[in-house]
Amino acid sequence: MYEYAIAWEWLAFAARWFHVITAIAWIGSSFYFIALDLGLVKRPHLPPGAYGEEWQVHGGGFYHIQKYLVAPAQMPEHLTWFKYESYFTWISGFLMLCIVYYGGADLFLIDRHVLDISPSVAILISLGSLALGWVVYDLLCKSPLGRNTWGLMAVLYIVLVFMAWGYTQLFTGRAAFLHLGAFTATIMSANVFMIIIPNQKIVVADLIAGRVPDPKYGQVAKQRSLHNNYLTLPVIFFMLSNHYALSFGTQFSWVIAALVFLMGVTIRHWFNTTHARKGRPTWTWIVTVILFILIMWLSTVPKLLTGETDAAAVAPAFQQFAGDPHFPAVKQLVSTRCSMCHAAEPVYEGIVRPPNGVMLENDAEIAAHAREIYIQAGRSHAMPPGNITDITPDERKLLVAWFESAVEGKKQ
């Protein structure tokens, strides 16, 4: 049974690596084409139907790129589609959601002080929110409001802030931010799968059939691409946030999320303006820094980190670890080697909050984090960082024996 924990950890690592690779590919190509589109220059010698061109240099060679706003007069012999980066980013991200948050719902998804629900109900809420998000977003885009690009984006911002608040009323702080990222990324990937690529296929089919493509398909696709452009950076923030408890472990986390979406706009506005050769609006960086300082203030002023678990919120499945014969020695070991950082008020110099919101000060907290202790300090040497508390090989063996004994005991 304990081998399962190790295999599951490696599966999570593989899924995370896959997710990072595909996300780099998607975000990289997306940012490149946004920059290319904004940098196009109209010149008199362009062929009929061409919107603009740009010369670029990279890798020892020159590239001459032309864009057709609707379509060229004839179908090109070879056409490269940029879509699988988006699809596999979402698929790998959803796989991560299943492995970490659905597979470990009692620990990572549910906070019974926030909402006392079963893992199955929590998972259904999670899935439903992702699907509903796309439906609401798509209906807004197709409504009369969709004809007003900036008015639509203002309404979408309100929807995102509402979801940020809503997720904090349903899940742990960590899961709330992760779900907000998944909610946004689902909209972005669905834009590609449901709108952008199908519209491009319609244009291609018209070219093959000798018909003149309707420009509306390109206009709709460009609007959705604009939304994706401004949502990318906040999604990256939310996906990274699970490593930084100060971002999600505060009662004002939903306000922090709202400010993160604004930072995504200010940062992208600078790049978009620069790539369009319309100047360098340095004020955007000033606003971004101010917003980030405000986020820092909101994360520390309340002095109320929720963490991932609480003594009363520990799932019954973890109580087995506190009843194992090895537990008294393990508790003493954790108190000596770990609790100076993993405490409500850490005493280790430079640590002001428990890393990742994990506290190991009592039986329930230690039992709840048995698997993490086993992986991080027993099976590996990841904890303590740099072995700053001088944990010995025999002590690591004790952690391994404790976890595996408790797991085997449950099987019997």
N, C-alpha and C positions, 0 to 999 in steps of 0.2 A: 504493500500500500504506500509506503514512504517513497518507493521508486516513482510512483505516480506524481508526487509533488515535484521531484526533480525533472521528470519528463514534461510536466505541465509548465514549469518555469522556462525550459528550453523552447517549448512551443510558443510561449508568449514572446520570448526573445526573437525567435525566427519571424513571427508575425509582425513584431515591431520593426525589425530590420527591413522586411518586405515593404511595410508601410512607408518607412522613411525613403527608401529607394524610389518607389512609385511617386511619392509626393514631391521629391526633388525633380523628377522628370516632368510632372504636371505643372508645378509652379514655375519651373525654369522655362518651359516652352510658353506658358501663359504670359509671363513677364516679358519674354523676348518679343512675342507678337504684339503685345500692347505697346512696347517701346517702338517697334518697327512701324506700327500703324500710325502712331503719333508723329513719327519722324518723316513720313512720306512727303515728297515735294512734287508739286504739279509743274510740269514743263511742257512746252509747246510740241516737242517732237514725239510725245507719247503716242502709242497706237490707239486706235478708236476703242473707247470703252475703258481705257486705263485711267485709274483715279490718281495715281502718283507713283513715284519711284524713289529708291534710295540706294546709294552705294555704301558698302560696308567692307571693312578689311578685318580678317581674322585668320589665324593659323597659316600665315605666309601667302595668303591669296586674297583676291578681291571678289566681292559678290555684287551683282547687279540685280536688284529685286524690284518688281513691278506689281502693283495691286490693281485688280479689277473690282470695282465697287459692287457690281452685280455679277457679271460673268464675262469671260472672253467670248469672242464670236464663235469659236469652235472649241470642242472638248479637247483638252491636252492629252497627249499620248500616255503620260504617267502623272498620277495625282497622289500626293501623300496626305493621308488623313491624320489629324492629331486628336485622338479620342481615347485610345486605350490607356494612356497615362491617367486620365481622369477616372475611368472605370475601375482600374485596379487600385487606385488610391482609395476609392470608397470601399471596395471589396475588402482590402487589407485592413482598413480602419474598422470596418464592421466586424471583421474577424477578431481584432484586438478587443473590441467592445464585448464580444461574446466570451473570449477567454478570460479577461480580467474582471469585468464588471458583472457579467451574467454568471460566469463560473464561480465567482467569489462574491455573490450578491450580499450575503450576510455581513461581510466585512467591508466591502468597498462601495456597494450601491445603497444599502439601506442604513439610515440613521433613525433608530426607533424613537429618539427624542424629537425628530422632525416629523416623521410619519410612520406609524407602526403598521407595516404591511408585510405580507409574505414575499419571498423572492419571486414567485411566479407572477404575482400582481405587479411588483416593481418592474419586472422585465416587460410585461405587457404595456405598462405605462410608457416605458422607454421606447418600445417599438412604435406604439401609437403616436407618440409625440413627433417622431421623425417623419412618419408618413403624413400626419396632419400638417406639419410645417410646410411640406412641399405643396400640398393641396391649397392651403391658404395663400401661400406666396404666388402660385401660378394663377389663381383666381384674381388676385390683386393686379398682376401684370396684364391680364386679359380684360380687366374692367376698364371703364373710361379713364380711371386714374392712371392707367398704364401709359396713356399718351403724354403725361407730364412726367418726364424722367426724374426731375429733382423732387417733385411732390411725392412721387411714388417711393423714392429712396427715403424720404422723411418718414412716411408711414411704415416702411419696412424697418426702419430704425426703432420705431415705437414697438413694433411686434417683437423685435429681437430683445429689447430691454424687458418687455413683459415676460418673455420666455426665460430670460436670465433670472428674474425674480421668481417665476414659477418653479423652475428647477430647484431653487434653494428651498422651496416649500415641500419638495418631494424626496430629494436624495441627500446623500452626504455632500459636504462642500466640494470635495474632490470630484465626485460623480457629476455634480451640477455643472461645473465648468467643462468637464469632458463632454457631457451631453450637449451643452451649448455649442461646443465646437463641432460635434457630430451633426447637430441640427442644421448649422450653417453649411457644413460641408455637404450634407445631403442635398440641400438646395442647389449648391454650386454644381455638383456632379450631375444632378437631375437636369439642370439647365443644359449641360452638354448632351446628355443621353436623350432627353425628351424634346428639346427645342433646337439647339444649335446644329447638331449633326443631322437630324431629320430635315431641317430647312435646307441645309446644304445639299442633301441628297435629292430634294425636289428640284433644286437649281440644276444639278448635274443631269437629272432625268430629262429636264426641259431641253438642255443643250443637246443631248443625244438624240432627242426626238425632233430637233430642228426648231423648237419653239423659243420665243424670247422670254427669259425668266422674269418673273414678277419681282421687282426690287423690295417688296415688303418683307420677303423672307430673310433677306440680308439685314434689313433694318431691325427686325425683331431679334435676330440672333445677336446683333451688335449690342442691343440694350441689355440682354442677358449677360453677355460677355463683360459689359461695363460693371454690372453688379458683382460678378465674380472677381473682377479686378479689385474692388474696394473691400471685399470680404476676406480675401486671402490672408492678410497679415493678422487679423483678429483670430482666425482659425488656428494659425500657427501658435499664437499666444496661449490659447485654451488647451491645445494639445501638449504644450510644454508645461503648463501650470501644475500638473500633478506632481512635479518634482519640487515645487515651491509652495509650502503650506501657507505662507503669508499671503499668497494671492487668493486662495479659495477659503482659508480657514478663519474668516471673519464675518460678523453679522452684516457687514456692508459689502459682501462679495458681489452681489448683483449690481451695486453702484459701480464697483470696480470694472465689472464686465461692460457696463454702459460706456465708461470712459475708454476702455480698450477699443471698442468699435469706433469711437471718435478719433483715437490715435491712428487707427488703420486708415481713416479718411485723410488725415493731415499728412501722414507719411507718403501715401500714394499720390496725393495731390502734388507734392513736391516733385516726385519722379515723373508724373504725367506731364506737368507743366514744363519741366526741363527737357523731356524727350520731344515735346512739341515745339521746342525752341522758342518758348514764350517767356523766357526769363527763369530766374531761380528764386522762388518765393521763400526766403529764409525765415519768414514769420511762421511758416508751418512747423519748423523745428523748435522754435521758441514755444509755440502752443503745445507741441508734443511733450517737451520737457516739463512744462507746467502741469500737464495732465498726468504725467508719470509721477511727479512729486506728490500730486494730490492722491494718487493711488497708493503710494508709499505711506502717506499720512493715514489714509483710511484703513490700511492693513494693520497699523500699530496702535493708533489712538484708542480703539475700542477695547484692546487688551483682552479679547475673548476669542481665542482660537478654538474651533469646535473639534479639530482632530478628526480621526476616522472612526473611533469607537469610544465607548464609555463603559464604566463598570456595569451599569445596568442594561447596556445595549448589546452585551456580548451574546452571540448566538449560543444556544445550548450545546451545539456540536463541539464547541471549543472548550467546554468545561472539563472534558476528559483530561486535558493536559495539566490542569491544576490538581487533579487527583492521582496522578502518576507518582510512584515511589521516588522517582528522581527529582520531583518538583522542588522540595525544600532546598536541595543543593543548587538547582538551577536558579531559583529565586535569589539566593544569596549571590550567585555569580552575576546575574543580571543587575542586581543592586550595586555590585562593586564595579562592574565593567561598562555598564550601559546607561544607568539612570542619571548620571551627571549631565547627560545631554537630553535623553528621552524622559523629560520631566516637565511638569507644568511650569516650573521656574528653574531652568537649567543653571547649573553652577559652573559649567566649563566656560572658560574665558572666551569671549567672542560669540557664544551661542546665546541668543536671547529668546528663541522659541524652539520647541522640540522639533527636530528635523522631520519634515513631511507630516507634522502633526501627530507623530507616534509617541505615546507616553507609555512607559514601562515601570510604573510605580507601585502597582498592586497585583494581586493574584489574577484578577480578571483581565487586566490589560496585558499581562505577560502571556496568559493562556490564549487570548484573542489573537496575539501576534506570534503564536508558536511556529507557524509555517515560515514566516518571514525571518524569525530568529534562526530557525533551522537552516534555511537557505543562505542567509546573509552572513551568519557568524559560525555556523556549524559546518555545513558542507563547503562553504567558500570562506575566503578571508576578507570579504568586502567590508565587514564591520568587525571591530571599530575601524574607522578610516585610518590607514597607516598604522593600525594596531597601537594607537596612542595610549590605550589603557593596559597594554601588555597582557592580553589574553593568551593563555598558554595552549599548546596542542592538546593537553589532557582536558582542559576546560572546553575546548571545541568538541572533543569526543563526548563529553558529558551532554552537551546540547544535542548532539546527534542521537545519543542513546536515549535521551528523554523523549524526543519527538517520535523516534521509531518505536520505542516501547509503548508509548501512549496510543499510537496508530494501530500497532499489533494487538494491544489490549482491547481496543474497540472491536476489532474483527472477531475476537474470541467471545 
